[in-house]
Amino acid sequence: MSFSSLFHRNRDLRIGHEPCTQMDFPDNLFPTFFLPGPPGLNDSPGLYLAPAWSDCMQLLKPPQTQDPSVNPPQHETSYVTKWGRWKSDTPGPLPFLRPGPDLWNPELTPRDLLFQGRLRRPFGAKATVDVMEQLNQFLWDHGDIAFGPLGKLLQEDFNLGKAKKSRKDRTVMNAERLLQDLSGHQPKGCPWAHLSTRQRRFSLLGGTVLAEEVEGLLGGLLHEELETRWKGLLLDETSTGGALAWVPGAKPHVGQLVYPTGQAYNQLNFQKVKLFSTRKPQAVGDPTQILLQGPVRQVVTRTVQGEALLAVRSDHHCAVWQVSRQGHPEPLQVLGTEKGATGISLSPHLPGELAVCTRSGAVCLWSPQNGLKQIYKDPETLVFKDSSSWRWADFTAHPRMLTVADRTGVRLTDVRGPSGCGEFLFRVGAEASCQRGERILLAQYLGTSSPVSLSPTLHLICTQFSLYLLDERLPLVPMLKWNHALMSPPLLAELLPPPCPGAPFPLLLGGLGGHLRMLHLSGGSSHTPQLAAPPQSLPSLSDSLPGFPVLEPHGQQLLQDRLKAPLMGLAAVVPPSCPSPTMLLFQLSAAGDVFYQHLWLQPDTNSKSADSLQNSKSCTDHTDDPGLHSHDQSSATSSLDTAPDSGAVSWNPQAVACCRRWLKTLLQVPPALPPWTPPTFSQHPLRWLREEVKGKVREGLQAAMNEGRLLQQRDLGPLPPSDPPPAHEPFGPENKLTERLEAFWEGKGAIWWDSQQGSTQVPRKRPSREKRRTQLSSSFSSIRATSDFSDMDSHHGTPSPLHRMSEASQSQELSQEPWARNVPRERRQTLRDYLAVLPSPESENCSSPRSQNRSSQTLPTSEPMSHSVPRSQDPRTQTPLRPHQRNSSALCSQNSGIRSLPSRHTPSLAGSQPLKKKPRMGF
Amino acid sequence: MMPSQPPWKQGLRRTDPDSGSADLQLRALPTVSLSSTRTCESGACPVLLENMDTFSDELTSPGEEDDQVEASVGAGPEIHLPWRLQHIQSIVNHGHNGTNFTRTTSICLNFIQEAVLKHQWQQASEFLQSYFQALEDVNSQKRQVAPENIWKLGSAILYHHPKSNIETFSAFADRMKNIGVQNYLKISLQHALYLLHKGMVEDAYRNLNQAESWRYGEMSASQEKLIKLIQAYRGLLDYYTWSKKRTELARFDMDTFASNAATQDMHSYFRQASLNLHEIIEIPGVWDPFVKSYVEMLKYYGDQDGARQVLTDYAYDNNFPSNPNAHIYLYKFLKKEKAPGDKLISVLKTLHQIVPSHKIMLEFHTLLRKSKKEKHRKLGLEVLFAVLDFSGCTENTTAWRYLAKYLKRMMMEKHLDWIQDGWSSRKDWWPTFHFSYYLAKKNWKENKMLALKKAFTSGILLGKGCKYFMYVSKQGHKVKEKSIKTMKKFVKKHNILDSEEL
């Protein structure tokens, strides 16, 4: 008995039912020219032809070869009447998760870089980068970097102390008087600064030389930096693909949102979410967090053969996790890339296979089981030369074929074949009637592993102008082209399953600026993909602003900035078993906020009635042609009346309450105003710290560097007591003035006053004027702190070596001083002179610095606070003074009252605050 | 030009003491202006100019140009980002530069686009009425772009507006054709297609006819191509009429005189249609409907050679895109012609190289299977393997049945090396792609026939230890599936793993 005959006998088996193969090729394509050439070819008629008809004409069916009059095209119901219209519950997305604790600052804006004033040229509305301003800022903020080396160079030619009458020193200029002129005020920034003739002369003589050096050395670096910043501002390609993903769970109504948070985007969150068909989705518990070593740029997820995988791309690392059915992520493998990865994608065919591409132009197939296999490498771009090192790789309908994309084209590459061969899928050129300067920003494979897909061979390609759909079986000829007109780079796209069987596939397109578009693609097998309805725009995060209560200007600005943050990720989920087709759209902003929006297909009753209305009208109105105009007008008014209530959705109370709750949490986060410190010359204040504190500081520094964020006070341990400057006082977190104003506004002024009287009596005893004077004077005298040449290990408890030096100036002992070791013998005198010129701490304070400071070191922490200078009410400055900090400064100040190093100079504030607040004393 | 000096230095040199700002432009910026100036010189694509308008009068200073030229030599133009202008304008202009007119116009355009994207057709149409002022823009480039914008948006609005009708659309199109002569042909063609879509063939034909006879000055290359396309569409409509006449002629038994006249009439339509269609087919492109109708007419008049030539050219001309349909048409034509098998095979072989996943490949396989040449029979196996490589064909029961059957035959015929050849490039991924445990469960649940065929194949290719084979045979055993026993027996005897060892 043969094997095959057995099969035929089995009648009970399901035989013959041939599922409609998904690989049918449409047998009648839309006519179009195919003219190879460079992009922006002037005489390419393609611009006017079928695929380019971005608008309504896409809806036209290609003319059939049978006569349409014989078989008149049935007046097919439009998409809207057939399927309805996607509607949102609210006019804008709603906050889904509480705002994170990290404060978000809006990123660089063009305003920060470009010259803003009015140029004198009459016709030149020119965008110029304000280099002067930037350079100016740089010199202010990083004067030590800018002028330090120059100072070293000029060291030999200037004498800072008393003039020496030796022959050798004839060429050495005495700068004593110059320094005297300079001391006491900062000429720069002070419009009333007095410029002595000496200073003028010096600046005239030396200005050109000095300026040129700084300009020459810094200009290049600054230009380079500005250029990259500007480019990044215009096109930030790092987040291509999006960093928000939905991992479906074991049950259809649960799943997880995966997204990065943290200021450095290095915390990967797995947030369990429960979906409901009618109510809003619910976050279950706190998210599981995984701390990564770099910023998360892209999160991809796929479920292949029941295995949910999650891939994450960071700048120099890629990682894969397997998500169990219970939702626990289990790390599989990490890949390091030296040049930086630009794209990662998961295979929809084989579980655990990934494609990774790097800036060096290499594309690798990566699977945790089989390791890495480089399949393509070319540092040059595909079609023509382009400077961008962005690369992208994705899968195709064939599991062994990959697409390799860069800015100029997309190529199909066989994994098994030799590298570099394969045909083009897409080329920026005249074939697709591309414009001049058009570049690919996103190339995504639209096929999925699910059986319901539009067509397993379709690829989406987005440029800054248009969206293309290409079938890999007919390369180079776009099946569809639509001009998206997004005012930000479209870096996110997602094809969703149809809301109900037979309906078109929604395709979401998200721009970095938060603009969202939804396209409705119909087609499937044996039809070319077409737009079933005109594309729709969806509300962006900034559309939610009216849903929030009105705040005072500062808060409003904060909220506005937050809502305008770039869109970093997009995930759409179709909740199961809903009576009407719905969709949940999650959005992740660069501020780390996750918003959601509930969309549902509203059956369109309006247009049906309108259609019937129109039919009846057209029947009656056909007779009087001149009446067309009036008819138009009447219809205009009538529809104007009906349109708003049908189209507009308003903010319902629940939504407003949701927004309000979120806002409350957002505003609770204390605004991290950097504590103000007076300018200081000290670059090495950290060295004065105690060993254990130093270790802590180092850890903090390390952590901050790892995360790539700004060093913050909390990294460095408790803040030393510092007095905010007088000018800043009213803006402190505990704002007396506001408080008082508020109290008076509410008519409780008297109560406030009484309470104030009671509470502040004791600390207010000392007049603050004295204190302020100390601060101001100290801010200029703090130069002493710089001279810590000593090895940091030696004397932590000692006061600045300089203090001792000044005490023992001119003595032989000096040469044994640790600080002097690094100074050449001949320069020591100059330095000594220089230091002598400086106002020195009173000798009586430092008469026995060692002993004093030893004793202070043994002082317990609980030493009465009255020893130190009175402090303001700033709670942040109330941190207990540490003994080692008090040793020289606080006690000194107490004694002298004039010359002191206020304790705030000692710790590491220079590093703990934004660099902008760095020394302001120029040369 | 100071080549030794870095570019930023030149920038800093240009410091303008009066304005107090260094006039250094980032390299990314001036290239915008360069590309714009270049486009202006070369006659300009209007869409680009629209965006570039503000930059059009901005010429770069010589120092920068060196840079740019350097940067753009041998390379394409720099990337052009439409939002860059927006970024800059918000800073630079502050409303100083634009007049109220240009500002209101651009705001209006934004409103229209927004309304269109929100499907607020009524609102969009009202905004559009205000946008007509753009036609009077003093800036000539903007004035040129305006009609195009109006047509694009207006036609979209009228296409979707619930209260619009064909008359309104036609009136609008007729108006727009004559505003800005550049767009006449384009609008005519789109108008005709719209009418065609609405089933108004005669009106469409009239429109195309009018457009074809339109002359205005010297025609640009793109307009010439557009005329060709318009003629082709007219030819297509002629073909419709021709085919209608043909069916009429066949249906009614007319007397000789009447039939003669009708035939003459039909011939004249054929001549018109063939002339136009023939012309467009020569130009590289995708011309499926045109080729099909042209070939059909040629065939009717007995010009088999001509038809074959047209199809062959369409399929094999290297200037044309590799359109799978072209090969399909040729194959179907040859098949109808009863061409020899080798000829058919050679056509499908080309198609196999372009689109190995095409559904006609199964037909190709049967052709190859029947062929007497060993080479073809070997190819037959490869074709099946290639079809099943694609993710869209994984559940194609026919293909799996063919493969199971063919593999069995190969085993019997001792063509083990053929199987090895096909299998060697697939053995590292087919097991996970096709024969995983997950898929075994899924296939068995959804389609038992498919599961059985796949199990048999997996048994031959991977031996009886394969998960898929084991699962299906176990399940089959449970439901007392009789074929399982035979299958197991066969696999035990013949599988390439064991044969390898031997």
Interface residues (C-beta under 8 A of the other chain):
Chain A: M1 F3 S4 L6 F7 R9 N10 L13 R14 I15 H17 E18 P19 T21 Q22 M23 D24 F25 P26 D27 N28 L29 F30 P31 T32 F33 F34 L35 P38 P39 G40 N42 D43 S44 P45 L47 Y48 L49 W53 S54 D55 C56 M57 L59 L60 K61 P62 P63 Q64 T65 Q66 D67 P68 S69 V70 P72 P73 H75 S78 V80 R85 P110 R111 L114 F115 Q116 G117 R118 L119 R120 F123 G124 A125 K126 A127 T128 V129 D130 V131 M132 E133 L135 E215 G216 G219 G220 L222 H223 E224 L226 E227 W230 K231 L233 L234 L235 Q305 G306 E307 P348 H349 L350 P351 N370 F384 K385 D386 S387 S388 A397 H398 P399 R400 R407 T408 R416 V428 E431 Q435 R436 G437 E438 R439 G447 S449 P451 S455 P456 T457 Q464 F465 R473 L474 P475 L476 V477 A485 M487 S488 P489 G513 R517 S525 P534 P535 Q536 S537 S607 A610 D611 L613 Q614 K617 S618 D625 L628 D632 S635 A636 S639 L640 A643 G647
Chain B: P6 P7 W8 K9 G11 L12 T15 D16 D18 S19 G20 S21 A22 D23 L24 Q25 L26 R27 A28 L29 S35 T39 S42 G43 A44 C45 V47 L48 T54 D57 E58 A71 G74 A75 G76 P77 E78 I79 H80 L81 P82 W83 R84 Q86 H87 I88 Q89 S90 I91 V92 N93 H94 H96 N97 Q113 E114 V116 L117 K118 H119 Q120 Q122 Q123 S125 E126 K152 L153 S155 A156 Y159 H160 P162 K163 N165 E167 T168 A171 L185 K186 L189 Q190 L193 Y194 L196 H197 K198 G199 V201 S220 A221 S222 Q223 K225 L226 L229 A232 Y233 L236 Y239 Y240 T241 S243 K244 T247 I280 I283 P284 G285 V286 W287 D288 P289 F290 K292 S293 E296 N319 F320 P321 S322 N323 P324 N325 I328 I354 V355 S357 H358 K359 D389 F390 S391 G392 C393 E395 N396 T397 T398 K405 K408 S425 D428 W429 T432 F433 S436 Y438 L439 N447 K448 M449 L452 F456 E481 K482 S483 T486 M487 F490
